[in-house]
Amino acid sequence: MGEAFLLAICIVFIIEGLMPLLIPDKWKQFLMQMALQPSESLRRIGGVMVVIGVVSAYFLINRI
């Protein structure tokens, strides 16, 4: 279980690093736009992402 968690963290680092590596100027514009969004909108987006991640992980774990 610990190895799977570490692998998941490594995958997050890879995915998060792709945007600044490949298209740094657009990535900066995106971050500036995100900074201008209301906190409630960001909270809603974060909540949706967490729910999608939890549901996806649940189905993947139970499939194995």
C-alpha positions in Angstrom: 0.0 0.0 0.0 2.8 2.4 0.8 4.5 1.8 -2.6 1.2 2.5 -4.4 0.9 5.8 -2.5 4.4 6.8 -3.4 3.8 5.9 -7.0 0.7 8.0 -7.0 2.6 11.0 -5.6 5.3 10.5 -8.3 2.6 10.5 -11.0 1.2 13.8 -9.6 4.6 15.4 -9.8 5.0 14.2 -13.4 1.6 15.6 -14.4 2.0 18.8 -12.5 5.4 19.4 -14.1 4.3 18.9 -17.7 2.6 22.3 -18.1 5.5 24.5 -16.9 7.9 22.3 -18.9 6.1 22.3 -22.2 4.2 25.6 -22.3 5.5 27.9 -19.5 4.0 31.1 -20.9 0.5 29.7 -21.1 0.9 28.1 -17.7 1.8 31.5 -16.2 -1.3 33.1 -17.8 -3.5 30.2 -16.5 -2.1 30.8 -13.0 -2.8 34.5 -13.2 -6.4 33.8 -14.3 -6.8 31.4 -11.4 -5.6 33.9 -8.9 -8.3 36.3 -10.1 -11.1 33.8 -9.5 -13.3 34.1 -6.5 -12.4 31.7 -3.6 -15.8 30.1 -3.8 -15.3 29.1 -7.5 -11.9 27.7 -6.7 -13.3 25.8 -3.7 -16.1 24.3 -6.0 -13.6 23.3 -8.6 -11.4 21.7 -6.0 -14.4 19.8 -4.5 -15.4 18.4 -7.9 -11.8 17.3 -8.5 -11.6 15.5 -5.1 -14.9 13.8 -5.7 -13.9 12.6 -9.2 -10.6 11.4 -7.8 -12.2 9.5 -4.9 -14.8 7.9 -7.1 -12.2 6.9 -9.7 -9.9 5.4 -7.1 -12.8 3.5 -5.5 -13.7 1.9 -8.9 -10.0 1.1 -9.7 -9.4 -0.4 -6.3 -12.5 -2.6 -6.4 -11.8 -3.7 -9.9 -8.5 -5.3 -8.9 
